[in-house]
Amino acid sequence: MNTVSHLPQTPVRYDAITRLLHWVMALGFIWIFASAIAHNQFKESAFDAFMWPTHKPVGLLLMSLILLRVVWMIATFSKRPPAVSALARIGHLALYALMFAVPAIGLIRQYGSGRAFEAFGMTIMSGFQGPRIEWAVNLGTNFHSVLGRILLFMALGHILATLWHTFAGRKDILNRMR
């Protein structure tokens, strides 16, 4: 009797929905980081004028997608490939936390400012009259950009780690998401 055939199969590739969410979000993060760079480095340029108005709506979309992605991850947990290492697991959890926290802090700042927020033709926050909510504005002012930069560097580290594993002989790592 061949005992190997009775061992549970470990998935080697993520399912199509996980891969779709991953790559759509990757494009969204490229866009969001480009809009932030345009606003910070090319202020009042045509590039800034085009990109910056998209920053908040794309951030809201990314926050919605990360929530969907977490729900999907929980629903399909037993069918996912195992983490490469404990460090990879911690890194992914940190990425997920930042992918939620950065836009959430931006939304808190937006609310605290009292200004309305519309995205994709919908009113997300109607705004309010009266004094702004200082703690909410300060939270955003102090942490949104800093955590966004940390997220950018972690995402770049994620890409580099994937490439390192791929070229160090673990070709299955990159193929998990392709």
C-alpha positions in Angstrom: 0.0 0.0 0.0 1.4 3.4 -1.0 1.1 5.7 2.1 2.1 8.8 0.1 -1.2 8.8 -1.8 -3.1 9.1 1.5 -1.3 12.2 2.7 -3.2 15.4 2.4 -2.2 17.6 -0.6 -0.8 20.9 0.2 -1.9 23.6 -2.2 1.0 25.1 -4.2 -0.9 28.0 -5.7 -3.5 30.5 -4.5 -7.0 30.3 -5.9 -8.1 32.6 -8.7 -10.0 35.0 -6.5 -7.0 35.5 -4.1 -4.7 36.0 -7.1 -7.1 38.5 -8.7 -7.4 40.5 -5.4 -3.6 40.4 -5.0 -2.9 41.9 -8.5 -5.8 44.4 -8.5 -4.5 45.6 -5.1 -0.9 45.7 -6.4 -2.0 48.0 -9.2 -4.1 50.1 -6.8 -1.0 50.5 -4.5 1.1 51.5 -7.5 -1.5 54.2 -8.2 -1.8 55.3 -4.6 1.9 55.6 -4.1 2.3 57.4 -7.5 -0.4 59.9 -6.4 1.3 60.5 -3.1 4.7 61.0 -4.8 3.2 63.3 -7.4 1.6 65.4 -4.6 4.8 65.6 -2.5 7.5 65.9 -5.2 5.7 67.6 -8.1 3.2 69.9 -6.3 1.1 72.1 -8.6 2.3 70.2 -11.7 0.0 68.6 -14.3 1.0 65.2 -12.9 -0.1 66.3 -9.4 -3.3 67.8 -10.7 -4.2 64.6 -12.5 -3.1 62.1 -9.7 -3.9 63.8 -6.4 -7.7 64.0 -6.8 -7.7 60.1 -7.2 -5.8 59.5 -3.9 -8.7 59.4 -1.5 -11.1 57.4 -3.7 -8.4 54.8 -4.6 -7.5 54.6 -0.9 -11.1 53.9 0.0 -11.2 51.2 -2.7 -8.0 49.6 -1.4 -9.4 49.6 2.1 -12.6 47.9 0.9 -10.5 45.4 -1.1 -8.4 44.5 1.9 -11.5 43.8 4.0 -12.8 41.6 1.2 -9.4 39.9 1.0 -9.3 39.2 4.7 -12.9 37.7 4.6 -11.8 35.6 1.6 -8.6 34.5 3.4 -10.5 33.3 6.4 -13.1 31.5 4.3 -10.4 29.7 2.3 -7.8 29.3 5.0 -7.5 25.5 4.8 -7.0 25.7 1.0 -4.1 28.2 1.0 -0.4 27.3 0.5 1.5 27.3 3.8 3.7 30.2 4.7 7.3 29.9 3.7 8.5 30.8 7.2 7.4 32.4 10.4 9.1 35.6 9.2 7.0 35.5 6.0 3.8 35.0 8.1 4.6 38.0 10.3 5.5 40.1 7.3 2.2 39.3 5.6 0.2 40.1 8.8 2.0 43.4 9.1 1.3 44.2 5.4 -2.4 43.4 5.9 -2.5 45.5 9.1 -1.0 48.5 7.3 -3.1 48.0 4.2 -6.1 48.5 6.5 -4.7 51.1 9.0 -3.3 53.6 6.5 -6.6 54.3 4.7 -8.6 54.0 7.9 -6.5 56.7 9.5 -6.9 58.8 6.4 -10.7 58.4 6.7 -10.6 59.3 10.4 -8.7 62.4 9.6 -11.1 63.3 6.8 -14.1 62.9 9.2 -12.3 64.9 11.9 -11.7 67.8 9.4 -15.5 68.2 8.9 -15.0 68.3 5.2 -17.3 66.2 2.9 -15.8 63.2 1.1 -17.2 61.9 -2.2 -15.8 59.0 -4.1 -17.0 57.4 -7.3 -20.0 59.6 -7.4 -21.2 58.7 -3.9 -21.1 60.7 -0.7 -19.0 58.8 1.8 -19.0 61.5 4.5 -21.3 64.5 4.3 -19.1 66.7 6.5 -20.3 68.8 9.4 -20.4 72.4 10.7 -18.5 73.5 13.8 -15.0 72.9 15.1 -13.0 70.1 13.7 -12.2 67.1 15.9 -8.6 67.7 16.8 -7.6 64.2 17.9 -8.9 62.7 14.6 -7.1 65.3 12.5 -3.9 64.9 14.5 -4.0 61.1 14.2 -4.1 61.4 10.5 -1.5 64.2 10.4 0.9 62.3 12.6 0.5 58.7 11.2 -1.2 58.5 7.7 1.9 59.5 5.7 4.4 57.8 8.0 2.6 54.5 8.0 2.1 54.9 4.2 5.8 55.1 3.7 6.4 52.1 5.9 3.8 50.2 3.9 5.6 51.3 0.7 8.9 50.0 2.0 7.3 46.8 3.3 5.7 46.2 -0.1 9.1 46.7 -1.8 10.6 44.3 0.7 7.8 41.8 -0.1 8.6 42.1 -3.8 12.4 41.7 -3.2 11.8 38.7 -0.9 9.7 37.0 -3.6 12.3 37.6 -6.2 15.1 36.4 -3.9 13.2 33.1 -3.2 12.5 32.7 -6.9 16.1 33.1 -7.9 17.4 31.2 -5.0 15.7 28.1 -6.3 12.2 28.3 -4.7 10.4 29.0 -8.0 7.1 27.9 -6.5 7.0 31.1 -4.4 6.4 33.5 -7.4 4.2 30.9 -9.1 1.8 30.9 -6.1 0.4 34.2 -7.2 0.6 33.9 -11.0 
